[in-house]
Amino acid sequence: MAVAEAQGYAYDTLVRTARPADELWKDEPHAHRLRAAAARLRSRFTTGFCATTSTAPTASPPAAAAWRCAATPCAPSDH
């Protein structure tokens, strides 16, 4: 597994866990921390692995493709 792929899975887990934290557990502060952690991870990944344009990742194509499948960090965020 590529490092980029692992980061994509981590991002996805943070985002997906924030929803039940907010809606089921009624723990808004925890949900906010999870979303903030996901945003920081996405930002660090985008800065480190994505070029200035969304079509030219600086990571190897397989690593970039793995992350795009999990979280599409090089495109504008919709989360």
Sequence and secondary structure as in RCSB ss.txt:
>XXXX:A:sequence
MAVAEAQGYAYDTLVRTARPADELWKDEPHAHRLRAAAARLRSRFTTGFCATTSTAPTASPPAAAAWRCAATPCA
PSDH
>XXXX:A:secstr
  HHHHHHHHHHHHHHHHHHHHHTS  HHHHHHHHHHHHHHHHHHHHHHB SSTT BSS HHHHHHHHHHT TTS
    
